[in-house]
Amino acid sequence: MSRLSEASSPSGVPAPRLSDVVAALENLWPAARAESWDAVGTVVGDPDQRITRVLFAVDPVQEIVDEAVKLGADLLVTHHPLYLRGTTTVAASHFKGRVVHTLIKNDIALHVAHTNADTADPGVSDALAGALDVRVVGPLVPDATDPGGRRGLGRICELDHPLTVRELAARAAERLPATAQGIRVAGDPEAVVRTLAVSGGSGDSLFDQVRAAGVDAFLTADLRHHPVSEAVAQTPLALLDAAHWATEWPWCELAATQLDEISDRNGWGLRVHVSKTVTDPWTAHAASNQTSSPMGAPN
């Protein structure tokens, strides 16, 4: 018998089964709205397992799974998939196999909400906008199936008070989780920003939509040399490039709050946590030395 089969909430009501919690999560982020290439939903877990404690994180890596074990969590919800492509083995000799073994041995379920959380209302980019304290006007790439016009990829935002690009970058560096990368800027640091597009995660495929939106700046992650070079050559658009993990971590807090509210309404008494462990893979940053370059550092 599972260690959680007879668990109860603090009110004495039987704790929800995994199937109940997953149904609630699927209502927030339906798997049908994920991209065709994505791998979302429940990866590990018995539908009849009782759930009392949930941990949210960006990455289903061993460090996070070990944290879930130490916390006594019964369910780990991550943004990134464990297996984005098919596999023929979950042997513990591979790091992803070790994750699966650790989860199963400790009766911890794993559920993934990825691109279905990116386009949700509210979703990943709403959380990013909230962390930056900017006002969401609408989606950058609207979901044609949403009659309300609020779902979609990325968000178009307005600032309550104009900031220079330099000031906006400083705000992002202060408000987003600290990473080795920090915030990189392309464009005039003294340009004034009144409108901003944001997209959690990799965003340089969205430059056409960003230019069409006519915003002053775009904050996202994983920007590459050639798309950035072309973007700043064509328009005065300023670009702010943050670490991928940092742009998506605010969603964990949003998602945890959403599940907390569902738990309260249903009397589940779930204890919901957000991992503060930094799983961004970059661990250090060395700033360029002006004297080491024949041209010096850029102004």
N, C-alpha and C positions, 0 to 999 in steps of 0.2 A: 504494500500500500504506500502511495506517495506520502511524503512528510507533510503535504499540504491538503490531503484529501478531506480532512475534517476541519480545516481552518475556518475561523469565523472573524467577522469584522468586530471592531470595538463595541458596536451596538448589540452584538450577539447574533446579528443576521449572518447566515452563512456567507463566506467570502465568495465573490463571483468566480465562475469558472473561466478558464482562458478563453473559451468560445464566446462568453459574454463580453469580455474586455475587447477581444478582437473585433466583435461586431460593432462595438462603440468606436474603435479606431477606424474601421472600414467606413463607418458613417462620416467620419471626419475626412478621411483620405481614401476614397474608393479605389480599389486596385484597377478598376476599368479605366481610370483616368491616367494611369501611368503610361509612359511611352512604350511602344511595342518592344523595344530592345531592353527594357528595364526588368529587374527581378525584385518584386516587392511582395509583401505579405508575410505569413508566418513561415519561418525557416525551420525552427525547432520547437517542439512543444506538444503536449497531450491536451486535446480540447477539453477534457474533463478535469484537468489540473486546477486546483484552487489558487487564486492570485491574491496576495495581500500587500506586496511591495513591488514597485515598478521603478526602473532606472532608465532615464533617457540619455542618449549620447549620440554623437555624430558617427563614429566609426565602430564597427563590431570587431575590434582587435583584441588580442589576448589581454592587454593591460586593462581594457574596459571590462572584459568578462571576469577577470580576477577581482576587479572592484565590485562587480555585481555579486560575486560569491561572498566577499567580505561583508558586504552590506546586508546579505540575506535576501536579496531580491529574487522574486519568482518569475519576473518578466523583464527582459531588456528590450527596449525599443530604440532602434537606430535609424538614422537617415540614410546612411550608405548601405548598400547590399553587402552580404557576406560573399555570395557567389553571383557575380554579375553575368558570368558565362557558365556553361555547363561543365560538370566535372564527373569523373568516373570513380572518384575515391574520396572518402572523408577520413582516411587513415591519419592517425595522430602524428605520423612522421612529417606531415606538412603543417604549416602554421595555421591554415584555415581548418584543417582536420582537428588540430588540437583545440581550436575554439569550439567546434561542434562537440568533441568529447567532454570538454569542461562543462559546457552548458548541460548536456544530458546527465552527466554524473551528479550534477548539483541541482537537478530539477528546475532549471532555468529555461524559460521559453525565450525565443528571439523572434521579434516582428520588425519588419522593415517598411518604412514609408519614405520613398525617394521622390521620383518625379511627380507622383500623385500628391505629395506634400508641397512640391515646388509651386504648383499651379492652384493649390487650394485657396479658399477664402475663409479665414486668413491662412496664409502659407508662409513659406520660407522667406520670401522677399518682404512680406509685411513685417515679419519679426526683425529683419535687417533694418527696414525703415524705422521701426520703433526704437531700435537700439541707437540709431543716429539722430533720433528726435526730429524727423521730418514727416510731413503730412502726406499720406497717400492720396493721390487723385484718381488713379485707376491702373489697370494692368498695362504693361508695356506691350505684350503680345496677348490680346484678349482670347479667351476660350470661346470659340464660336458656338459651343453647345450651352453656354451659360446665359439664360435670358436676363439675368440681373446685371451682366456686364462687369462682374467683379473678379471672376476667376481668370487665371491666365499666368503666363510666365513673366517674371519681373514686375516692377512697379514704377510708375511715373509719380514723382513727389514734388512738393513745394516746400521751401524753407520759410519759416515764419519771419526771419530776418536775413537779408543777403549776407553771404560770407564770401571771402576770397577763397580761391582753390586751396591756398596754403592753410587757411583757417579751417576749411572743411576737412582737409586731410588730418589736421591736428585733432579735430573732433572725432574723426573715425578712429584714429590711433588711441584716443582716450576711451571711447565708448565700446569698441570691439575688444574681444579677448586679446591679450598680448601674445604676439608670436615673434619668431626671429625675423620674419620678413618685414613686419610693420606695414606701412602704406607707401606704395610707390605712386608717383604722379607723372603724367605726361601732359604737356600743355603749359600755358602761362600760369605760374603760381599766384599771380596777382589779379587774374581775371575774376570777375564777380559772378557768383553762382546764386541764382534765384530758383531755378528748377533743376531737378536731379532725377536720373533714372538709376535704379538699383536692381541688381539680380544676384541672389545668393548662388555661390558656386561659379563654375566656368561660364563666362559671359561674352567672349569675343565673337561668338556666332550671331550676336544680336545687334551688331553695329548698324545695319541697315534700318532696323526698327528704332534704334536710339536716335539716329540722324533724322528719321521721319518725325519723331516726336518733338524735335526742336528744343531739347533740353540743353542746359548749359554744361552739364557734367554727367558722367556715368561712373558709378562705383560698382565693381564686381570683383572677380578673382580669375587667376590663371591667364592673364592677358599675355599674348605672344607678340614677338617683335614685329613681324610683317603686318598683321592686322592693325596694331597700334600705330605703326608708322603711316600706314595708309589713312587711318582715321584722322590723325592730327594734321595730315597734309591737306585733307579735303575740307575740313571745317575747323572752327575755333573750339570745338568740343574738348573739354578737359577730361582726362581719364584718371581714375583712382583705382589702383590695383591692390587689393588686400589678400591675405592668405585664404585659400579655399575654406579650410576648416573654420576660420574666424567668421566668415560671412554666413556660415550655416549654423554655427552654434546657438545664436539667439533663438532659432526655431525650437531648440530643445526646451527652453524655458516657456515659450508659447505653448508648445504641445503638452508639457507637463501641467500647465495651468488649465488647459482644455480638459485633460483627463481628470484633474482634480475636481472640476466643476461637475463632470459627469458622475464621478464617484459620489459626490455630495448629494446630487439629485436622486441617485439610486440607493443611497444608504450603504454603499459598499465599504466605506472606511479605508480605501486604499491609501497607502503611504507612498507618495510619489516623489522621486528625487531626480536631480539633474547632475550628471557628472561634470565636475570641474577639471577633470584631467585633460591636459592639452595633448591631443593626438595628431596635431599638425606634424608632418614628417620632417620639416625643416627645423633644425635645432640650434643654429647659430647664424650670425650675420656679421660680416666684416665690412665696414664702410670703406669706400674707395679713398685712397690717400691722394690728395691733389698733387703732391710732388712726384707720385709714381707714374703719372701719365704725361706724355710730352705735350698734350693739349690742355692739361689741367682738368679739374672737375667742371661740369656745366654750371652756368650761372642759374 
